[in-house]
Amino acid sequence: MEAPERSAAVAAHDAGAKVLIVEKMTAAAIRNWPLRTFISPQNNAAAQQHIQALSSGTLDQQTLDSCLHWMSQNNDFIRELGGEVEICPPGATFPSLPGAETMIRYRVKASESERGGESLWSLLARNVEARKIRIHRRTAVTKLLRAEDEIIGVEANQAGRRIRIGAKRAVILTTGGFEYNEEMKREYLAGYPIYAYGHRGNTGDGVKLAQDAADLWHMKSVAAPMGFKFPEYESAFIMRMPADGYIIVDQDGRRFCNETGLEHYSMWMAVTTFDMDRAPILAHTVVCHI
């Protein structure tokens, strides 16, 4: 994911590190970044309660404390880089959970010509360029290099040529999801097929690198609304109805859910219920952004 990648690069540089960004996509592909908002929550007991509810109480206290400590500084970080922030609807993704009022959504104030996440991307890109941080594009990392228990660099494929890059202090993985990796979706997610509307470069490469170094958890976590998939298009299309007055049916034409009670990012739950009498899952038109 390119925004976390550049955020980490800027922060590491300002802390005194010599930084190199390695990414497999081109600059043009990266610029078309869809996310336009980010969360900068309050760091208090209510926020802790909300995140614990989201994770069904599985987060350890150290991880939770660290998460909120740094997330609550997102707005300050943006301002330090020269950007302005503004509150952006909607509010919390799960407003019915306790502490939802602390999950405030923001965006970088954009010019009239900027769309989607371009304002955030442009701000980070300008700061990377100002610091003269080097970038290797079209360079796919294929392996983490180790010396006993220490990660000392990476091996990568650069235009068909294998290269090795050493790291004296750290390797930071800022990876996207795996919505364009069919094998991983079958392995980790409930229901199949699941179609993506995210970036086609999200094939799980970084996730696999992380799995080689440490155990990963919450591999079944997914943000997925419903949508439509047409054979002639590679990407799926998200379903956004402007008002009530419609129903959603499964492949047999049967209504199977309360349309007005669906939370946008958890619509996948409604279509992954297994029907023991008919064998298949209820529906196959899930749109997924992991």
Contacts in CASP RR format, 6 or more apart in sequence:
PFRMAT RR
TARGET T0000
AUTHOR 0000-0000-0000
METHOD contacts of the structure
MODEL  1
MEAPERSAAVAAHDAGAKVLIVEKMTAAAIRNWPLRTFISPQNNAAAQQH
IQALSSGTLDQQTLDSCLHWMSQNNDFIRELGGEVEICPPGATFPSLPGA
ETMIRYRVKASESERGGESLWSLLARNVEARKIRIHRRTAVTKLLRAEDE
IIGVEANQAGRRIRIGAKRAVILTTGGFEYNEEMKREYLAGYPIYAYGHR
GNTGDGVKLAQDAADLWHMKSVAAPMGFKFPEYESAFIMRMPADGYIIVD
QDGRRFCNETGLEHYSMWMAVTTFDMDRAPILAHTVVCHI
1 174 0 8 1.000
1 175 0 8 1.000
1 176 0 8 1.000
1 177 0 8 1.000
2 23 0 8 1.000
2 25 0 8 1.000
2 30 0 8 1.000
2 33 0 8 1.000
2 121 0 8 1.000
2 174 0 8 1.000
3 33 0 8 1.000
3 35 0 8 1.000
3 120 0 8 1.000
3 121 0 8 1.000
3 124 0 8 1.000
4 174 0 8 1.000
5 21 0 8 1.000
5 23 0 8 1.000
5 172 0 8 1.000
5 174 0 8 1.000
6 21 0 8 1.000
6 124 0 8 1.000
6 125 0 8 1.000
6 127 0 8 1.000
6 128 0 8 1.000
7 77 0 8 1.000
7 124 0 8 1.000
8 172 0 8 1.000
8 174 0 8 1.000
9 19 0 8 1.000
9 21 0 8 1.000
9 128 0 8 1.000
9 133 0 8 1.000
10 81 0 8 1.000
10 124 0 8 1.000
10 127 0 8 1.000
10 128 0 8 1.000
10 131 0 8 1.000
10 133 0 8 1.000
11 77 0 8 1.000
12 19 0 8 1.000
12 170 0 8 1.000
12 172 0 8 1.000
13 19 0 8 1.000
13 131 0 8 1.000
13 133 0 8 1.000
14 131 0 8 1.000
17 169 0 8 1.000
17 170 0 8 1.000
18 168 0 8 1.000
19 133 0 8 1.000
19 134 0 8 1.000
20 133 0 8 1.000
20 134 0 8 1.000
20 135 0 8 1.000
20 136 0 8 1.000
20 165 0 8 1.000
21 128 0 8 1.000
21 133 0 8 1.000
21 134 0 8 1.000
21 135 0 8 1.000
21 136 0 8 1.000
22 135 0 8 1.000
22 136 0 8 1.000
22 139 0 8 1.000
22 141 0 8 1.000
22 154 0 8 1.000
22 156 0 8 1.000
22 165 0 8 1.000
23 30 0 8 1.000
23 135 0 8 1.000
23 136 0 8 1.000
23 137 0 8 1.000
23 139 0 8 1.000
24 138 0 8 1.000
24 139 0 8 1.000
24 140 0 8 1.000
24 141 0 8 1.000
24 201 0 8 1.000
24 205 0 8 1.000
25 137 0 8 1.000
25 138 0 8 1.000
25 199 0 8 1.000
25 201 0 8 1.000
26 137 0 8 1.000
26 138 0 8 1.000
27 137 0 8 1.000
29 199 0 8 1.000
29 201 0 8 1.000
30 121 0 8 1.000
31 118 0 8 1.000
31 121 0 8 1.000
32 199 0 8 1.000
33 116 0 8 1.000
33 117 0 8 1.000
33 118 0 8 1.000
33 120 0 8 1.000
33 121 0 8 1.000
33 199 0 8 1.000
34 116 0 8 1.000
34 117 0 8 1.000
34 198 0 8 1.000
34 199 0 8 1.000
35 116 0 8 1.000
35 117 0 8 1.000
35 120 0 8 1.000
36 88 0 8 1.000
36 107 0 8 1.000
36 116 0 8 1.000
36 117 0 8 1.000
36 119 0 8 1.000
36 120 0 8 1.000
37 88 0 8 1.000
37 105 0 8 1.000
37 106 0 8 1.000
37 107 0 8 1.000
38 74 0 8 1.000
38 105 0 8 1.000
38 106 0 8 1.000
38 107 0 8 1.000
38 120 0 8 1.000
39 71 0 8 1.000
39 74 0 8 1.000
39 103 0 8 1.000
39 104 0 8 1.000
39 105 0 8 1.000
39 106 0 8 1.000
40 71 0 8 1.000
40 72 0 8 1.000
40 73 0 8 1.000
40 74 0 8 1.000
40 75 0 8 1.000
40 85 0 8 1.000
40 104 0 8 1.000
40 106 0 8 1.000
41 47 0 8 1.000
41 50 0 8 1.000
41 68 0 8 1.000
41 71 0 8 1.000
41 72 0 8 1.000
41 102 0 8 1.000
41 103 0 8 1.000
41 104 0 8 1.000
42 72 0 8 1.000
42 102 0 8 1.000
42 104 0 8 1.000
43 68 0 8 1.000
43 69 0 8 1.000
43 71 0 8 1.000
43 72 0 8 1.000
44 102 0 8 1.000
46 98 0 8 1.000
46 99 0 8 1.000
46 101 0 8 1.000
46 102 0 8 1.000
47 68 0 8 1.000
47 72 0 8 1.000
47 99 0 8 1.000
47 102 0 8 1.000
47 103 0 8 1.000
48 64 0 8 1.000
48 68 0 8 1.000
49 98 0 8 1.000
49 99 0 8 1.000
50 92 0 8 1.000
50 97 0 8 1.000
50 98 0 8 1.000
50 99 0 8 1.000
50 100 0 8 1.000
50 102 0 8 1.000
50 103 0 8 1.000
51 59 0 8 1.000
51 64 0 8 1.000
51 67 0 8 1.000
51 68 0 8 1.000
52 59 0 8 1.000
52 64 0 8 1.000
53 94 0 8 1.000
53 97 0 8 1.000
53 98 0 8 1.000
53 99 0 8 1.000
54 94 0 8 1.000
54 97 0 8 1.000
55 218 0 8 1.000
58 217 0 8 1.000
58 218 0 8 1.000
59 67 0 8 1.000
74 106 0 8 1.000
75 85 0 8 1.000
75 106 0 8 1.000
78 84 0 8 1.000
78 85 0 8 1.000
78 106 0 8 1.000
78 108 0 8 1.000
78 123 0 8 1.000
79 85 0 8 1.000
81 123 0 8 1.000
81 124 0 8 1.000
81 127 0 8 1.000
82 123 0 8 1.000
83 108 0 8 1.000
83 109 0 8 1.000
83 123 0 8 1.000
84 108 0 8 1.000
84 109 0 8 1.000
85 106 0 8 1.000
85 107 0 8 1.000
85 108 0 8 1.000
85 109 0 8 1.000
86 106 0 8 1.000
86 107 0 8 1.000
86 109 0 8 1.000
87 104 0 8 1.000
87 105 0 8 1.000
87 106 0 8 1.000
88 105 0 8 1.000
88 106 0 8 1.000
88 107 0 8 1.000
89 105 0 8 1.000
90 105 0 8 1.000
91 100 0 8 1.000
91 103 0 8 1.000
91 104 0 8 1.000
91 105 0 8 1.000
92 99 0 8 1.000
92 100 0 8 1.000
92 101 0 8 1.000
92 103 0 8 1.000
92 105 0 8 1.000
93 103 0 8 1.000
93 223 0 8 1.000
93 263 0 8 1.000
93 264 0 8 1.000
93 265 0 8 1.000
94 100 0 8 1.000
94 263 0 8 1.000
94 266 0 8 1.000
107 117 0 8 1.000
107 119 0 8 1.000
107 120 0 8 1.000
108 117 0 8 1.000
108 119 0 8 1.000
108 120 0 8 1.000
108 123 0 8 1.000
109 119 0 8 1.000
110 116 0 8 1.000
110 117 0 8 1.000
110 118 0 8 1.000
110 119 0 8 1.000
111 119 0 8 1.000
114 122 0 8 1.000
128 135 0 8 1.000
136 156 0 8 1.000
136 158 0 8 1.000
136 165 0 8 1.000
138 158 0 8 1.000
138 159 0 8 1.000
139 156 0 8 1.000
139 157 0 8 1.000
139 158 0 8 1.000
139 159 0 8 1.000
139 163 0 8 1.000
140 156 0 8 1.000
140 157 0 8 1.000
140 158 0 8 1.000
140 205 0 8 1.000
141 154 0 8 1.000
141 155 0 8 1.000
141 156 0 8 1.000
141 205 0 8 1.000
141 206 0 8 1.000
141 209 0 8 1.000
142 154 0 8 1.000
142 155 0 8 1.000
142 156 0 8 1.000
142 157 0 8 1.000
142 162 0 8 1.000
142 205 0 8 1.000
143 154 0 8 1.000
143 155 0 8 1.000
143 209 0 8 1.000
143 212 0 8 1.000
144 151 0 8 1.000
144 153 0 8 1.000
144 154 0 8 1.000
144 155 0 8 1.000
144 171 0 8 1.000
144 209 0 8 1.000
144 212 0 8 1.000
144 213 0 8 1.000
145 151 0 8 1.000
145 152 0 8 1.000
145 153 0 8 1.000
145 154 0 8 1.000
145 155 0 8 1.000
145 164 0 8 1.000
145 166 0 8 1.000
146 152 0 8 1.000
151 167 0 8 1.000
151 170 0 8 1.000
151 171 0 8 1.000
151 213 0 8 1.000
152 166 0 8 1.000
152 167 0 8 1.000
153 164 0 8 1.000
153 165 0 8 1.000
153 166 0 8 1.000
153 167 0 8 1.000
153 171 0 8 1.000
154 164 0 8 1.000
154 165 0 8 1.000
154 166 0 8 1.000
154 167 0 8 1.000
154 171 0 8 1.000
155 162 0 8 1.000
155 163 0 8 1.000
155 164 0 8 1.000
155 165 0 8 1.000
156 162 0 8 1.000
156 163 0 8 1.000
156 164 0 8 1.000
156 165 0 8 1.000
157 163 0 8 1.000
173 206 0 8 1.000
173 209 0 8 1.000
173 210 0 8 1.000
175 204 0 8 1.000
175 205 0 8 1.000
175 206 0 8 1.000
175 207 0 8 1.000
175 209 0 8 1.000
175 210 0 8 1.000
176 199 0 8 1.000
176 202 0 8 1.000
176 204 0 8 1.000
176 206 0 8 1.000
176 207 0 8 1.000
176 290 0 8 1.000
177 202 0 8 1.000
177 204 0 8 1.000
177 207 0 8 1.000
177 290 0 8 1.000
178 184 0 8 1.000
178 185 0 8 1.000
178 188 0 8 1.000
178 202 0 8 1.000
178 203 0 8 1.000
178 204 0 8 1.000
178 207 0 8 1.000
178 290 0 8 1.000
179 185 0 8 1.000
179 194 0 8 1.000
179 196 0 8 1.000
179 198 0 8 1.000
179 202 0 8 1.000
179 288 0 8 1.000
179 289 0 8 1.000
179 290 0 8 1.000
180 196 0 8 1.000
180 198 0 8 1.000
180 200 0 8 1.000
180 201 0 8 1.000
180 202 0 8 1.000
180 203 0 8 1.000
181 202 0 8 1.000
181 203 0 8 1.000
181 204 0 8 1.000
184 204 0 8 1.000
184 207 0 8 1.000
185 192 0 8 1.000
185 193 0 8 1.000
185 194 0 8 1.000
185 288 0 8 1.000
186 192 0 8 1.000
188 219 0 8 1.000
188 220 0 8 1.000
189 220 0 8 1.000
189 222 0 8 1.000
189 288 0 8 1.000
190 220 0 8 1.000
190 268 0 8 1.000
190 272 0 8 1.000
191 271 0 8 1.000
191 272 0 8 1.000
191 281 0 8 1.000
191 286 0 8 1.000
193 284 0 8 1.000
194 224 0 8 1.000
194 268 0 8 1.000
194 286 0 8 1.000
194 288 0 8 1.000
195 227 0 8 1.000
195 229 0 8 1.000
195 235 0 8 1.000
195 236 0 8 1.000
195 285 0 8 1.000
195 286 0 8 1.000
195 287 0 8 1.000
195 288 0 8 1.000
196 202 0 8 1.000
196 235 0 8 1.000
196 236 0 8 1.000
196 287 0 8 1.000
196 288 0 8 1.000
196 289 0 8 1.000
196 290 0 8 1.000
197 235 0 8 1.000
197 236 0 8 1.000
197 237 0 8 1.000
197 238 0 8 1.000
197 287 0 8 1.000
197 288 0 8 1.000
197 289 0 8 1.000
198 235 0 8 1.000
198 289 0 8 1.000
200 234 0 8 1.000
200 235 0 8 1.000
202 290 0 8 1.000
207 216 0 8 1.000
210 216 0 8 1.000
222 268 0 8 1.000
222 288 0 8 1.000
222 290 0 8 1.000
223 265 0 8 1.000
223 266 0 8 1.000
223 288 0 8 1.000
223 289 0 8 1.000
223 290 0 8 1.000
224 265 0 8 1.000
224 266 0 8 1.000
224 267 0 8 1.000
224 268 0 8 1.000
224 286 0 8 1.000
224 287 0 8 1.000
224 288 0 8 1.000
224 289 0 8 1.000
224 290 0 8 1.000
225 238 0 8 1.000
225 239 0 8 1.000
225 264 0 8 1.000
225 265 0 8 1.000
225 267 0 8 1.000
225 268 0 8 1.000
225 287 0 8 1.000
226 239 0 8 1.000
226 248 0 8 1.000
226 262 0 8 1.000
226 267 0 8 1.000
226 268 0 8 1.000
226 270 0 8 1.000
226 271 0 8 1.000
226 285 0 8 1.000
226 286 0 8 1.000
226 287 0 8 1.000
227 236 0 8 1.000
227 237 0 8 1.000
227 238 0 8 1.000
227 239 0 8 1.000
227 285 0 8 1.000
227 286 0 8 1.000
227 287 0 8 1.000
228 236 0 8 1.000
228 237 0 8 1.000
228 239 0 8 1.000
228 285 0 8 1.000
228 287 0 8 1.000
229 236 0 8 1.000
229 237 0 8 1.000
229 285 0 8 1.000
229 287 0 8 1.000
230 237 0 8 1.000
236 287 0 8 1.000
236 288 0 8 1.000
237 287 0 8 1.000
238 287 0 8 1.000
239 287 0 8 1.000
241 259 0 8 1.000
244 259 0 8 1.000
244 260 0 8 1.000
245 259 0 8 1.000
246 259 0 8 1.000
247 255 0 8 1.000
247 259 0 8 1.000
248 255 0 8 1.000
248 256 0 8 1.000
248 257 0 8 1.000
248 259 0 8 1.000
248 270 0 8 1.000
248 283 0 8 1.000
249 255 0 8 1.000
249 256 0 8 1.000
250 256 0 8 1.000
250 271 0 8 1.000
250 282 0 8 1.000
250 283 0 8 1.000
251 280 0 8 1.000
251 283 0 8 1.000
251 284 0 8 1.000
252 278 0 8 1.000
256 270 0 8 1.000
256 271 0 8 1.000
256 273 0 8 1.000
256 282 0 8 1.000
256 283 0 8 1.000
257 270 0 8 1.000
262 270 0 8 1.000
267 286 0 8 1.000
268 286 0 8 1.000
268 288 0 8 1.000
270 282 0 8 1.000
271 281 0 8 1.000
271 282 0 8 1.000
271 283 0 8 1.000
271 284 0 8 1.000
271 285 0 8 1.000
271 286 0 8 1.000
272 281 0 8 1.000
272 282 0 8 1.000
272 286 0 8 1.000
273 281 0 8 1.000
273 282 0 8 1.000
274 280 0 8 1.000
274 281 0 8 1.000
275 281 0 8 1.000
275 282 0 8 1.000
END
